[in-house]
Amino acid sequence: MGDQITNSAAALGAMQLFLEEYSAPAVEQLLMTAEDVQSLEIDMHELLEFNHELAMLLLESPQKYLPLFNQACVAVQRALKQAASVTANICSVKEDVHVRITHLPNHPSLQRTRIPGSEDVGRLLSISGTVIRTGLVKMMETHRVFACTKCRGTFSVQAEIEQYNYIPKPTRCLVPGPDFCSSTTFMPADSTEEMQRCVDYQEIKIQEQVGRLALGTIPRAIVVILERDLVDMAKSGDSVTVTGVVMCRWRPVVVGERPDISVIIRANSISVLGDQSSQIAITDELRDEFHQFWANHTNTPMRARDVIVASMCPQVYGLFYIKLAVMLVLISGVARSDLTGMRVRGEAHLLMVGDPGTAKSQFLKYAAKLVPRSVLTTGIGSTSAGLTVTAVKDGAEWQLEAGALVLADRGLCCIDEFGSIREAEKSTILEAMEQQSISVAKAGIVCKLNARCSVLAAMNPKGKYDISSSLSVNTALSTPLLSRFDLVLVLLDTHDEQWDARVSSFLLSSRQPGSSTEAEDAVDTDPGDTWAFDKLQAYIAYVKSAFQPETTSASEQVLTGYYQMQRQRDTLNAARTTIRLLESLIRLAQAHARLMFREKVLLADAVVAVVLMESTMLSASILGSIDTLHTTFPEDSDLFYAELEALVLSRLNLAHLGGAE
């Protein structure tokens, strides 16, 4: 289609041709539906392919050409209804149809991650961000009909979006006709359904995604106006892509006051992004690479796993169990729901309790970078409202603004200095951690928001860590809060001369590569060929979406046997050995199965879950105490695992399960 578009009539004709050629089935479906207000989605790539000039006009002057597209859609509906005379009695032309433009070309000028400025006013573009505030749904008057007192004619005046939907009073008669009426007195016409039109109207505020900003940049926010069927499509905490027209908005001018002008977006279409995998591009080449990687390591699966785990936070030496635990928390288990709608969470939570200088904050920062949707906060400056939901007064009405746990929905919330959170604030996150939702009753607003996120927390012990005391005493955390963490890793900085020598040589070698043989010996303890950051990020997103592991008989026997043994012998860890312990074991085993690239939870996954749980039990452990801080990667991972499996099964009296895979 190469005809030049010179005026509105030519543009209207080109739009009708496009709809007949590309969207005829969608328009027919629109005719058959019973609802009155409908929208029709148009893919911008198809429009560019059909007529490049028309697509560019629509991008540059959307306020002129989008109403024309709506008219073209109505005209095509009428033409199709006349053509389909057999089904004409069940077809109805939707006069109030609106064309929704989706999938703008992937160009920096059209697909934005930063808030648009004044130079973009009047253009059509897409912006990706996180919804931080949703307003109430209101009714907006689109136009008002006035009657002239002199010629008795009626005319309508449109509401001005630029002036907060203000409808100005006309200054002269606008009745169409040959006779010029000079009247300046009018009165509103009778309020009939045809003469007065109201539509649903909602304002939301979206904020730039923090993960895509440079360090130290404060994320900016912009107001987005939703109308008609777009209202209530997004909730606080949702990650959305909005396509719309950038506009200026100001209050009606008052003499003596400076006008306050702001930039807003009038949404044309909005799409809510679901899981993390939709935010990370996983190509077919990467998928093939992952499959080939595991095919090459069929005989040495634990060696392959350790290569992936060693890629986690490579600037930290050793800490094998901690890296494995953080990796399993990022992958998490499988959430399940029964027929009644009761949901058991699949997201795992991890608490690191340790002495200063044990790399706790390093893991939190690295994990926050690794997960595309993450929030990193510290306990010392966080209030209950900042972690959950804040009620903000905007003008005459109250609105809810999402806090850290809501913004991290379907992602990761990292909380440093967890012990510094005040006692009243700790109780507010109990519901978010187990039920994965936050119930709000503030300022007359009662609602429930999703907080389906994993919590990764770090804190220092209360004074010197006393091994003979329980976790509750050492951490000063309540039993309900401790039981919600799947893993509580204790990092005790015992002064080990050999460990200190290896860590110091590792640090020095990272600053001066190849400077000493001692440094090379230290580095060799970690598996080589570690993965790049982008590859690791894509792998985590892929296994979370591709695998939904189910337990096997052998794995269930190990997990159940360990749970029952802990219940019988527990003395110091009453805060840990609740029924949540068994659920945590299942989640960790499922996460390990995902990490191992398989659909079944095998005996090996259950054994690794038990070993990790043992590292949190300290004096109540059945394997003897495991020093999680001073652990390096084993030289022969599969032999190391075989020894662990034999030990765990013998202690659980399940030695007959050996080799049950």
N, C-alpha and C positions, 0 to 999 in steps of 0.2 A: 504494500500500500504506500505509494509515493506521492499522492496528490498533495499539493501545498494547501495548508489551512490558512485562509486569509481572514475569516470572520467567524462569529459564533455559530452561524447556520452551517458552515462547512465543518466545524468541530462537532456539532450535534450529529450531522450525517455520518461522520467518521466513527463516532462513538456507537451509533446504532449498528453500523456494519460490524464493528468489533464484537458487540454483544451477541449479534446473530451468528457470528462465525465461531467465537470461542466459548460463549456462556449460554448458548441456547438451552441445554439441559437444566442448568441452574435456574434460568428464568422460568422455564416450564414448571419446575418444582415450586418456585415462588408463587406461580398462579394457582397451583393446586392446594397450597396450605390455607388453613382456615384463619390463622392469625392476621391481624390487620397490619401492624407495624413490622416490617421485615427488613433485613439488610442483605445485600448481595456482595460477596467477596470477589474482588478482582486482583489477579496476580500481576504485579507490575512488570515482571519479566515477559509475560504474554503480550502486554500492551506495547512494550518496547519492540518486541519482535514484529507486531502487526503494523505499528506506525510510530516511528521514533520521534517525529516532530510533535505528535499529539501527546506522547508521554512526557516530553520535555516541557510542553506548555502546562501540563497538569502539575508538574513538579515546581515550576517557577511561579504560576498564578493559580494556586488551588482554590482560592476563594471565588474565582470567576468560573473555573471549569468543573469543579465538583458538583455545583447545582445543575450544570448542563448534563453531566453524567446521570444524575438522578432523573432528569427529564427524559433522556434517551432510554433509560431503563423502563420508564412508564410507557413510552411509545412502542418499544419492542414487545412489552406485555400485551398491549392492545392488538398489535399485528399478529402475534401468536394466537391470541384468543379468537380473532376472526378466522384465522387459517384452520384452527381446530374446532370446527363447528359441532362435532359430535359431543365433545366434552365441555362445550361452552357453558352449559348450565351449572357445572360444578366449579368452574374457574371464576376467580374474581381478581380484577386488576388492583394491585396495591399502589394507591396513589402516593402514599407516604414512604415509599421505598428509598433506602439510602445505600449508595455504593461505598463499600469499605475497601480501601487500597491496602494490600498486604505485600510482603516480600519485596521491599525496595532493594535495588542493586547494592551489592556489598562494596560501597565506596565511602571513604571517610567523610565526604561532604553530605551524604545521605544517611548513613548509619552512624549515629553518634554514641559515644560513651560519656562525653562531657556535656554539661548543660549549655544549650544554645544561647547566643547573645543577641544584641540589638541588630547586628548585621544580617541575621537570619530571618527577620520579621517578614511574614508574607510567604514563606517557602514551606514546602511539604518535606518532612524528614522523619526518621525513626530515631528514638532514643531508648537505650536500655538502662534500667535502674531498679532500685528497690523501693517498694511502697512503704513510706514511713508514717503516713497519716491518711485516714479516709474520713471524709465528711458525711453528714447525713444526706439521704436522698430527699430532694425537694421537688416541688413543681415549679417549672419556669414557664412564664407566659412568652410565647414566641412573637406574637404581634397583638395589637389592640385595634379594634375597629372604631372609627369616629364617624359621626354624622354631622354634616354641615347644616347649620340652622337657616341658611339662606336658600340654597338650592336643593336641600333635602337629600343630597347624594351621600353615599358612604364610601369610605376609603380606609385602608389599613396602614398602620405605622409599625415597622419592624423593631423588635427589641435590639439594643446595641450591646453585643457581648463585650465590646471594648470598654463599656461604662457600667460593668457589673449588671448587665441585663436591664439597663434603664430604658424606659420607653419615653422619648421626648414628646412634649405636647406640640402638635403642628402649629406653624406660624401662618400658613395660608391654606386655602382649600386645594386639595390634591385630587379632586374627583375628575377622572378622565372624561373628555368630551370636547366638542368644538366651542361651547360657550365658556368664556373665562369668568370664573366666579372670584370676586375679590374679598370674600368673607374671611374674617379672622376669628369668628366665634364658632366653637364646636362643642359637642357633647358626646360622651361615649355612647355607642349604639347599644341596642338591647343585647343582653348577654345570652346569646343562643349558642348551641354547640358548634354550628358552622362558622360563626363569626369570631369565636374566641378559641384559641388553641393553646393547650398546655402540654408540656412534655416533661418526662423525668430528667432530673438534673443532679449531678453530684460533682464535687471537687475532691481530688486526691492530690497528695504531694509525693513526688518520687525523688529519690536521692541517688547521686552517682554511686556506682558500686565501688566500695572501698578497696577491694582487691586489685582494681585496675588503675589506682591512682599512685602517684609518686609519694615517697615517704615524706610526711610532714604536711601534705596537702589536705586542707579541710574540705570534705565533700560538700558540694553545693546541692540545693534542692530547687525544684520548680513545681508550680501548681499546674495540674492537668485537669481540664474540664471534660467530663463524660456526659453524654446526652443519650436519651432514648434507650435502646437495648444495650448500650455499653455500661450502664450503671450497675454497680454491685458485682462486676466481673473480677475485681481485684480486692484483696484484703490486705491489711497491714502485715508486712513481712514478706509479701509475694515478690518474686523477681519477675519483672514485666518488660515487654517491648511495646512502646507506644508509637504509633504512626499518626501524625497530626500536623496541623498548621500552627506555626509560631506567630503569636499575636502580641500586641501591646495592650495593657489594660490600665485604666485610671478611674478614679472617683470623679463624679460630676464636679466641674470646676466651681470653687467658691471664691468670691472676691476677697483678696487679702491673704489667701493661703496658697502655699506652693503645691502644685500638683505632684502626686506621688505615682509615678509610672512604673509598672512592673512587666516583665516578660512572662507569658504563659503559653501553654500548648492547648489548642482545641482538638481533642482526639478524634481521629477518623476511624481508627481501629486499634484494638489492644489485644495482645496475646500474653498469657501467663505461662512463664517457663516452669516446667515441672521439676524433674530431678537434675542432678549435677551433670549427667552425661550429655544433656542437651546444651550445656554451656562449654563443653570440651569437644573439640573435633576429633573423633576417633576414626581414622581412615582405614580402608581395607588393608593397606600395606601394614599398618600397625597390628591389626587383628591377626594377619598371617604371621607377622613376626612373633607375636605372643604364642601362637599355636606351635610354631617351629621351635621356639625356645623350650617349651615343655616336651616336645617330641624328642629333642636332642638330649634331654635329661630324664628319660624314662627310668633309667636304672639308678639315678642319683637324685631323687626328688628333693631331699632335704638340702643338698648342695645348691640346687636351683633356687629354693626358697631363701637361703641365706644370701645369695647374690642380690635378690630383690630387697631383703631386709637391710643389708649393708648399704644400700643406696639411700636409706632414710637417714637424714641428718649426717652426712659423711664427715663433716668437720668435727664431730665428737668421736673420740676414740673409744672402742669397745662398747660397753653397755648393751650386750646382746639381748638380754631379756626385756630391757626397756624399749629398745627399738622394735622388737617383735610385738610387744604389748601395744605400743602406739600405732603400729601398722594395723593390728587387728581391730583397734577401736575405730580407726578411720574407715576400714572396710565394713565392720559391723555385721550383725546377723540378719535374719529374715524376720520381719514383722508379720504377725499373723492375726487374723480377725475371725471370730466365729459368726454364726448366723444371727446372733442377737446384736451384733455390732461391737461387741467387746473386743478391744484391741490390746495385744501384748506387744510391747515395743521390741524392735529389733536393734535399735541404736544402743551401743555400749558406752559406758562412762568410765573414766579413769582418773584416779587421784594419785598424784606423786607427792609423797611426804619425804622431805630430805633435808640434809644439812646444806648450808650455803656452799655454792661452787660445785654443785653436782649436776649442772647442765639442765635443770628443770625448765627454765625459761627458754633455753635454746630449742628444746623439743616443741614447746608451745608455739613459738614463732614459726618454726619450720612447718609444723602441721597446719597452721593457719594459712601459710602460703600454698601448701599442697592442695588444700580443699578450695574449690572455686568460690563456694559460699561460706564464709567464715567471719566470725567476729572475735576480736581479741580485746579483752578488757582486764583491768586489775581490780582486786577486791577492795582496796583501800579507798578508792574514789567512787565505788558503785553503790547506789541506793537501790531499794527494792523496786522503785519505779523505773530506774535506769536499766535494771535487769529484766523487768517484765513489761509493764505498759504504763505510760504516763497519760493522765488526762490534761489536755491543754485547752485553755479558753481562747477561742478565735472569734473575736467580735462578740456577738450575743450568744453563741452556742459553744458547747464543749465538744472536743474531738479527741480521739484516742491516738497517741503516738507510740509506735512500737519501740520496745527496748531491745537489749542485746539478745535475749533468748528467742524472741519472736523474729528478729531480723536474721537469725541463724537457722530458721526453719529449713529442714532438709539439708542441713550442712553441719558445721562444727562451731561450738562456742568454747573458746579458750579463756579460762579465768585464772590469772596469776594472783599470787598472794591471797589464796582462798581463805586462809585463816583470819585475814584482816576484815572480812565482811562482818558487819554487826549481827548480833544474834537474831534480831527481828527480820533482817534481810535474808538470813539463811533459810528461814521457814518459808519464805515466798517461793523458793525454787524447788521445794519438795514436789509439788504437783507437776511442775514442768519436767522434772527428771523422770518420774515414773509414768504419769498419765500422758505425757508429751503434749500437754495443752495448758493454757493459762486462762482461768476464769476471772472475769473482770466485773466488778460492780462499783463503778466510780461515777460521780457527777450525774447520776440518773441513767447511766449507760450500763446495761447488763449484757454481756456477751462472752463468747469463748473463742480464743485464738489458738492456732496451732503453734507448737514449739517442738517439732519433731527433729531435734538435733542431738548430737553426741556432745557430752560435756567433758572437756579435758582440763583438769584443774591441777594446780601446783601450790604447795604451801610448805612452810618451815614447821618443824615440830614445836610444841610448846615447851621451851627450855631444852635441856639435854634429853635425847630420846632414851627412855628406860625400857629395855627389852622385857623386863619382868612385868611391866604394866600393860594394860590393854590398849588397843588403838584409840578408844574413846578418850582415855586419860591423856595419852601422848599428843593427840591432835586437838583436844578440846572441842571435838565435833559430836553432835548428838547421835544416838543410835539410829533413828530413822534416816538421817542424812547419810551416814556411813554405809548403811545397808543398800542404798541406791547405787553406790559405785560398784561396778562389776569387778574392777581391780583396784587395789590400793597398794602401790609399790613403795616400799620404804627404802630410801637411799641413805645409808649410814657411812659417813666418811671416816672409816677406821684407818689409822695411819699405817699403810702397807708400803714398805720401802721399795719392793720390786714394782708394784703398781705405779707408784709415784715416778720411778725412773722411766718406765715405758711411756707413761702419759706425757712427761716432759720432753722426751725425745720425739714423740709424735708431733707435739706442738711446734718444736723447733724445726723439725723437718718440713712442716707445712709452710714455714716462712722461708726456708732455704732448701729447695728441693735437691735431693741427692747429695747432701752435704756430709752425711756420716753413714757408715754401715750399720751402726746401732739403730739409727732411725729406720733404715730399710727393714731390719729385722722386726721392728715394732709394727710397721705397716703391713707386713706379710701375714699377720694373724687375721686380718680381715680378708674375705674372699675378693678376688680381683674382678675385673670387668663389671664394675658397678654401673647401674643405669643412670642415664641423664635425668634431670629433674622433670622435663616435659614428658618423657616416656613413662616415668613412675606415676606421674599425675594421671596420664591417660590409662595406665593399667588399673589403678584403683577405681576410676570411674567405670571402666569396662567390666571388671569382675563384679562390681555392685549391681550392674544392670543385667548382666548376662547369666548369672548363676543364682539359683534359689535352692541351696543344698537341703537335702532331707536326711534325717538320722538313720543309721543302720542298727541292727541288733547289738553288735559288738560295742559300738560307741555308746549306746544307751546303758549297757551293763556297767561300763567303766564310770560314766558320769553319775549314775545312780548309786553305785557302790561307794564312790568317793564322798558323795553328799551324805549318805547314811553314816559313814565312818566319822565324818566331821561332826555330825549332830550328836553322836554318842560320846565322843572324847573331848568335845569342846569345853574349855574352861575360861580362857581369856578373850575369846572372840565372839561373844554373844551378839555383838553388833553385826557380825558378818554372816553367821550361820543361820539365816532365815531361809524360807522357801525361795527367796530371791537368789540365793547362792546357786541353786540348781538351774534357775533361768539364766544366770550369768554364765554358767558352764556351757549351756546349750548355745548361747549367743557366741561365745568365744570359739567353740568347736565349729560352728557354721562359718564364722569369719575366717578361720584357718582353712576350711575346705575351699572357700572362695579364693583365698590367697594361693592355694595349691591348684587352682584352675580345674575344679571338678564339681559335679552335681551331687555327690554323696558325701556324708560325714562319715569318714572311715575311722578305724581304731586309732590311727596316728593323730587325727585331729583331736579326738577326745583326750589322748595322752598329753598332747601339748597344752590343751586347756587346763588339765589337772596340774601340770608342772608350773604353768603361769600362776594359777590360783595358789599353789603351794608357796610361791615366793611372797605372797601377801600374808600368809598365815603365821610366819615367824615361829614362835614356840609351840604352836599347835600343829605344826606340819608333820606329815608322816614320812617325808623324805629326808628329814634333817634340814637344818637352816640353809637357805640359799642366799648368798650375798649378791643381790641384784646389781650393785654398783660395780663390783670388781669382776665383771664377766666379759670375756672376749669371745669372738666368734670361734667355734671349734674348728680344728684343722681338718678333721674328717667328719662332716656333719652327719652322714648317714650312720656311721659307726657310733657316734655320740648319741644319736636318737635311739638306736637299737639298745644301748645300755640303759637309757632312761626308761624305755618301754618295759624292759625286763624288770627293772626296779619297781616301777609303778604297779605293774600287774601282780608282782609277788606280794607287795604290801597290801593290795586290795584283795588278795586270795583269788585272783582271776588269771593265774598263769596259763590256764588251758586256752585262753584267747590269743596267745602269742602266734603271730603269723596268720591271723584270721582274715586278713585283707584279701 
